[in-house]
Amino acid sequence: MENKINYGETKDVVLEEEWDKTFPKSEKVNHRKVTFNNRFGITLVADLYEPKVYEGKLPGIAVAGPFGAVKEQASGLYAQEMAERGFLTIAFDPSFTGESTGVPRYVASPDINTEDFQAAVDFLSVQENVDKEKIGIIGICGWGGLALNVASIDTRIKATVCSTMYNMSRVNHNGYFDKTSEDELYKLKEQLNAQRIEDFKNGKYELAGGVIDPLPEDAPFYVKDYYDYYKTNRGYHKRSLNSNNGCNITSSLSFINTPQNTFSNEIRNAVLIIHGEKAHSCYFSKDAYNDMIKDGKYTENKELMIIPNAVHTDLYDKKDIIPFDKIQSFLKENLK
């Protein structure tokens, strides 16, 4: 059988001109869309936010996440807020998603997504109004884990913030709360590889589905938490994978086989990890912090901040809960 799989039409850059974010537009910042390429030749689209009034060169911040979201959701809110506070920021769509290019569509990759963050740093580093010695990154949810990945290798980054983070490799390999047995993992691998054959035969990549809808009455709390954000007016967006049909099913294979944050205790730049006390995912941040400082030489500029009573998606968009004052002071202190 010939490989007749349809990778989809080439995704050209088509930019939405209207304000279609899940949050109100600030009158304190200028906003425009920008594009840049990563080393895989994929064009990434980002929203750039900058203060309307400033002097000299600004510190630059790249923001991404949550995993499966688009820049019109939480990452854009963070980027706009930090621009109000004196930073030039970009919130970008990852490769294969949103307004960014790359086919097949809706692929996730630990390697390519790590590169996406580095490409964003490339872009910030050459902006005339950005001080290239003052660049930081903010990763939300699964992009918090990827932010740590990037911080391990990119010495241009001077400060890293991880908010309500997931380690996507760990959750794909071990399951939620590390409850997947060896036999269950093997069965999952069998299912995913069988799906590869089906995709090949059918000529298309099957999607995993986004947040379940309608919501079952007996759904776990974390599913209800996601539904409350991605499937309601609070956070729904037409280009968001989590709000709609999800990533390609077989994307999970690369995360299962690629551990993240293996070298996090080598990170010399400052790191702030923030998580909600009541979040189902809080163990990711606690463990990531402990792994980062274990046997590490560079522990003095590492912080773990637990927000009392907050759940996972509280740190997506609830500005009265997200500790923006702390994020601002942390970044300004470490982007001197």
N, C-alpha and C positions, 0 to 999 in steps of 0.2 A: 504493500500500500504506500502510495506517495504521501508525503506530508502536505496536506492541503489545509492545514490550520490557518484560519483567518486571524491575523494579528491586529486587525482593525485598520481603519483608514489612518494615514499619517495625521497625527494631531498637530495642526498648525496653531500658532498662538492667536487666540481670539479673546480680546479683553472686554470684560463687562464694563461699560462706561457708567452705569448707574450705581449709586451706593446701595449695595445689597448685603450689608453686614447684619449680623444678629445683635448688634449694639449700636447706639446712637453715634452720629458723627460729631467729633469734637470741633468746636470753633477756635480752639487754642493751638491747633497744629495744622500744618500743610500736609496734604495727602496726594500721592500719585502712584501709579503702577510702574514697575520697572521689571526688566528681564535680564537674566544672565545665564550662562551655560555652566554645567558641571563637567567633569572630565570624562563622562560617558557620552557627551554630546547632546545631552538633554537640556532644553531650555526651561528654566524655572521662572515662574511668575511670582512676583512679590508685591505687597503693598508697602510703600515707603511712607513713614511718618516723621516729621521734623517739627520742632517748635517754630512758631511764627516769628518769634523774636529771640535772637541769640547773638552772641559775639564769639569770634574765633572759631576754632574747630571743635566739633562735638565728639563725645564718646559714642561708639556705634554698637548696637545690639541686634543680633539676629534671633528671631523667635520662631518656634515651630511646635506643632502639636495641637491637640491631642492626636494620638495614633488613630488614623482613619478619619480625621477631621480636615477641614480646609481653613485657609487663612481668614475667611470671613467669620469664623467662630472665635474660639478662645484665644488663639495666638494673636489675632488682630486686636482683640480687646487689650491684651497685655502690651502689645506694641504701641497702640495709641496712648495708653495710660503712661507708659514710660517716656514717650515723646513729650507729653505734657510736663514731665518732670525733668526735661533737659537733655534727653538722649535722641540721637538719630536712630531710628529703628526700622527693621524690615520684618514682616511676617510673610513667610513664603509657603507656597504649595509644594509638597514633595513631588519627586519624579512620578510620572504616570497618573497623577491625580489632579483634580481641580483644573485650574487654567494652565498648569504646566504641561509640557509635552511629554513624549515617550509612549511607545507602544510595545507590547499590548497594554491596554489601560488597566488601572487598578491593581498594579503589582506592588508588593512591599518587599524590601530587601534590606537586611542589616548592613550590607556593604554599600549599596547605592544610597540608602538614606543617610548613612554616616557621611558619605561624600557630599550629599546635598547641603548639610550644615557647613562643611568646609568650603563649598562653592559660595555660600552666603558670606562667609568670612572673606573670601577672595574679593567679592563685590564691595563689601564695606571698606576694605583696606585701600581701595584706589579712589574712593570718593573724595573730592577736593575739600569738602567741609567735614570730614571725619579724621580724627587723630588715629592713625593706624596702630599706635601703641596703646590705645584705650578701647579695645574691642572685647565684648562679652557675648554670651549666648544664654538664652532661656529656653528650656525644653519642658513641655507639659505632657503629663501622662507617659505614654510609651516613648515620646520624644525626650522625656527626662532621662531615661536610660540611654538613649542615643546621644544625648548631650554629654553624658559622662564618657561615653565611648570616644567622642570627638575630643573632649578635654584631655584624654590620655595621649593623644597623638599630635594635637595642634598647638604648638607653642605660641602662636599669635594670640590665642585666647587668654585673657588675663583674669577673667571671672566667669563662673558658670553658675546658673541657677536652675535647679530641678524642682518642678512643682508637681505634686500629686503623682509621682513617677511610677511607671511600670518598667519592669525588665521583660521585654517581649520575648526574648529567648527563653528565659526561665519559665514564663507562664505557658509558652507553647510546648516546652519539653516536660515540665513537671506538673502542668495543670494548675488550677487555682488552689492556693494554699498548699502546694507541693503534694497533692494527694494522688497523682497519677502513678499507678504501679508500673513496673517494668513490662508486664504483659499488656497492660492497657496502652502503654506508649508504643509497643510493637504493633498492636492492632491499629492504632492511629496511623502509623507509618504505612501499613498495608493499605489502609483506606485512601490515604493521600496519593500513594503511587498508583493505585487502581484508578483514581481520578485522573491522573496524568494520561493514562491510556484512553479513558473516555473523552477527555478533551481533544486528544489527537484524532480519534475517530470522528468526533462530532464537528471538528473544525472550529472550536471556540473554547475559551476558558470559562468554566463554570464559576460563578461568584458565590461567596460564602454566606451572603446575606448580612445586612447590618443589624442594628438593634431590633430584637424581636417585636413584631407588631401584628396582631393585637397582643397586648401584654397579658400573660396568664396570671390568674389570681394568686397562684402558688409560686410565682417567680421569686428567686432569691432577691434580697434587698439590693445587691449591687446591680442587678438587671433593671430593677425599678428605678434606681438612681440614674442609670444611663438613659432609660426611656424618658425620664422627666426632663432630660436635657435635649437629647437628639431627636426625639419624636414629638416635641411640643413647640409652641411658638417661642419658647425660651431659647432654644438653640438649633432648631431644624434649619438645614440649608440644602438646597436642591443639588449641590455638587458634593456634599459630604458623603463619604462611603458609609459612615456609621448611621447616618440619617436615612440611607437608601439601601443599596444592594451589596455593600461590603467589598472587600478585596477578593482577588482570585483565591479559590480554596487552597491551591497548591503553594501559595506564598508561605504557608506555615512551615514547609519543609526546610527552607533555608534558615529560619529562626531556630528550629529544633536542633540544627546541626552547627550553629554558630554562637557560642557563648559570648555574652556582652560583659563589658566592664572587668575583663580578666586582669587588666593592668591598672586598675583605678588607683592603687596605692602609689603609683608613679606620678600622679597628677601633682604638678607644682602650683598651678594656678589656683586661685581661691574658689571654693565650692560652697554653695548654700543649698541644702536640700530641705524642702518644705513639704509637709504632709498634714492631712487632717487626722486627728486622733481617732475618729470613728470610721474612717475610710476602710473599706475591705482590703484595700491595697497598701495599707500603711507599712506592712512588713517589708515591702520592696525597698522603701526608703530607709527604714531602720537597718536592714541588712546591708544595703549599699553603703551607707555611712560607715558601718562597722568594718566592712571589707576595705573601704578606702583608707581608713586610718590604721588598720591592723598592720603591724610591722612596717609602717610608713615613716618616711623621714620628714614629710611635709604636712603635718597635722595641725599646725597652729592656725592656718587660714581655712579650716574646714568646719562647717556648722550644720547642725541638724535642728530644725525648728518644727515642733509639733503644734498644730493649731487646735486648741481644745474644742471638742464636740463637733468638729467639721467632718463632713463626709467627702467622698472622692470628688464629685462634680461641684461641690461648693467652691473649689479652687479653680474652676473653669471660668466663672463669670460673676460671682458674688463679690462685688467690690468692697463690701463691708466686712468680708471675711478674708479675702486675699490680702496678705500683709505687704501692700505696695510700699508703705513707708520703710519697712525693713529691706525690701528688695532694692529700693532706691539708695538707702544708706550703705548697704553692702556693696552695690556696684560702684558708687562714687568713691567709697573708701579703697576699693581694690582696682579701680581704673585711674589711679593717680598718674 
